[in-house]
Amino acid sequence: MLVVDGGGSYRCAVLGDNIGGLAVANGWAGVVLNACVRDVAALAELPVGILALGTNPQPSNKGGDGQVGIEISFGGCDFRPGDELHADEDGVLVLPAAPR
């Protein structure tokens, strides 16, 4: 599962059919976005779950500014590396990783 904090922006889409295809190729179960998507019809055909704030046809700039393996928080949830995430059409449930 990939979780992306796009700052809650509706200004542009941070995921479209190309990245959706990469999600499938990488075997991701799904993507949760605090941002928008584009190419909705194509994304709906992919065998990967995607939850987003909304849609916007405007693509984002490809700045490569992302970070991996960090804790992020949005929508009243804290997402930490190793947590177990369950999602469906109604929402998201995050279970903390088992203590080591």
GUNU-152817 format. One record per residue (C-alpha): residue number from 1; residue in one letter; y, z, x. Coordinates in Angstrom, 3 decimals. Layout:
# GUNU-152817
{node NUM, "A", {Y, Z, X}}
...
***
This chain:
# GUNU-152817
{node 1, "M", {0.000, 0.000, 0.000}}
{node 2, "L", {3.441, -0.891, 1.245}}
{node 3, "V", {6.447, 1.160, 0.108}}
{node 4, "V", {9.912, -0.300, 0.699}}
{node 5, "D", {13.229, 1.477, 0.188}}
{node 6, "G", {15.775, -1.249, -0.443}}
{node 7, "G", {18.425, 1.324, -1.276}}
{node 8, "G", {18.069, 0.739, -5.010}}
{node 9, "S", {20.003, -2.500, -4.689}}
{node 10, "Y", {20.018, -5.212, -7.349}}
{node 11, "R", {22.173, -7.431, -5.094}}
{node 12, "C", {19.258, -9.565, -3.853}}
{node 13, "A", {15.457, -9.727, -3.762}}
{node 14, "V", {13.580, -8.231, -0.824}}
{node 15, "L", {10.197, -9.712, -1.787}}
{node 16, "G", {9.199, -13.148, -3.025}}
{node 17, "D", {6.095, -15.304, -3.125}}
{node 18, "N", {5.913, -15.765, 0.659}}
{node 19, "I", {5.816, -12.036, 1.421}}
{node 20, "G", {3.632, -11.504, -1.638}}
{node 21, "G", {1.172, -13.963, -0.096}}
{node 22, "L", {1.261, -11.977, 3.151}}
{node 23, "A", {0.462, -8.822, 1.165}}
{node 24, "V", {-2.656, -10.519, -0.177}}
{node 25, "A", {-3.634, -11.896, 3.241}}
{node 26, "N", {-3.269, -8.421, 4.765}}
{node 27, "G", {-5.415, -6.836, 2.055}}
{node 28, "W", {-2.691, -4.569, 0.688}}
{node 29, "A", {-3.489, -3.015, -2.682}}
{node 30, "G", {0.141, -3.253, -3.727}}
{node 31, "V", {3.828, -2.983, -2.973}}
{node 32, "V", {6.294, -0.454, -4.406}}
{node 33, "L", {9.934, -1.446, -3.987}}
{node 34, "N", {13.177, 0.415, -4.501}}
{node 35, "A", {14.715, -3.037, -4.783}}
{node 36, "C", {14.285, -6.381, -6.563}}
{node 37, "V", {11.819, -9.262, -6.317}}
{node 38, "R", {12.090, -13.013, -6.887}}
{node 39, "D", {9.530, -15.748, -7.659}}
{node 40, "V", {8.172, -13.571, -10.480}}
{node 41, "A", {5.859, -16.222, -11.972}}
{node 42, "A", {4.207, -16.842, -8.593}}
{node 43, "L", {3.959, -13.101, -7.840}}
{node 44, "A", {2.241, -12.507, -11.193}}
{node 45, "E", {-0.555, -14.869, -10.123}}
{node 46, "L", {-1.294, -12.941, -6.916}}
{node 47, "P", {-4.104, -10.361, -6.790}}
{node 48, "V", {-1.786, -7.573, -5.643}}
{node 49, "G", {0.135, -4.963, -7.632}}
{node 50, "I", {3.916, -5.057, -7.338}}
{node 51, "L", {6.383, -2.555, -8.797}}
{node 52, "A", {10.107, -3.207, -8.388}}
{node 53, "L", {13.421, -2.269, -9.986}}
{node 54, "G", {14.003, -5.757, -11.333}}
{node 55, "T", {14.438, -9.385, -10.396}}
{node 56, "N", {17.115, -11.416, -8.682}}
{node 57, "P", {16.842, -15.066, -7.589}}
{node 58, "Q", {19.025, -14.420, -4.518}}
{node 59, "P", {16.918, -13.956, -1.354}}
{node 60, "S", {17.800, -11.266, 1.154}}
{node 61, "N", {18.963, -11.858, 4.693}}
{node 62, "K", {16.066, -11.743, 7.119}}
{node 63, "G", {17.483, -9.224, 9.589}}
{node 64, "G", {14.204, -7.597, 10.618}}
{node 65, "D", {15.866, -4.193, 10.327}}
{node 66, "G", {12.920, -2.365, 8.776}}
{node 67, "Q", {11.149, 0.709, 10.086}}
{node 68, "V", {7.446, 1.499, 9.868}}
{node 69, "G", {5.642, 4.816, 9.528}}
{node 70, "I", {8.586, 6.934, 8.405}}
{node 71, "E", {9.112, 9.244, 5.431}}
{node 72, "I", {11.259, 7.805, 2.661}}
{node 73, "S", {12.364, 9.175, -0.701}}
{node 74, "F", {13.458, 7.477, -3.902}}
{node 75, "G", {12.857, 7.758, -7.623}}
{node 76, "G", {12.117, 11.450, -7.329}}
{node 77, "C", {9.176, 10.817, -4.972}}
{node 78, "D", {8.700, 11.500, -1.286}}
{node 79, "F", {6.540, 8.928, 0.485}}
{node 80, "R", {5.008, 10.042, 3.793}}
{node 81, "P", {2.670, 8.104, 6.072}}
{node 82, "G", {-0.903, 8.940, 5.078}}
{node 83, "D", {-0.096, 9.984, 1.509}}
{node 84, "E", {-2.278, 8.588, -1.257}}
{node 85, "L", {-0.374, 6.451, -3.748}}
{node 86, "H", {-1.576, 5.473, -7.220}}
{node 87, "A", {0.479, 3.159, -9.414}}
{node 88, "D", {0.228, 1.239, -12.657}}
{node 89, "E", {2.595, -0.296, -15.183}}
{node 90, "D", {3.777, 3.170, -16.224}}
{node 91, "G", {4.709, 4.646, -12.861}}
{node 92, "V", {3.754, 5.999, -9.477}}
{node 93, "L", {1.856, 9.111, -8.436}}
{node 94, "V", {1.944, 10.289, -4.820}}
{node 95, "L", {-0.672, 12.737, -3.547}}
{node 96, "P", {0.059, 14.397, -0.216}}
{node 97, "A", {-2.242, 13.532, 2.669}}
{node 98, "A", {-4.976, 16.081, 3.296}}
{node 99, "P", {-3.996, 18.600, 6.004}}
{node 100, "R", {-5.547, 17.970, 9.392}}
***
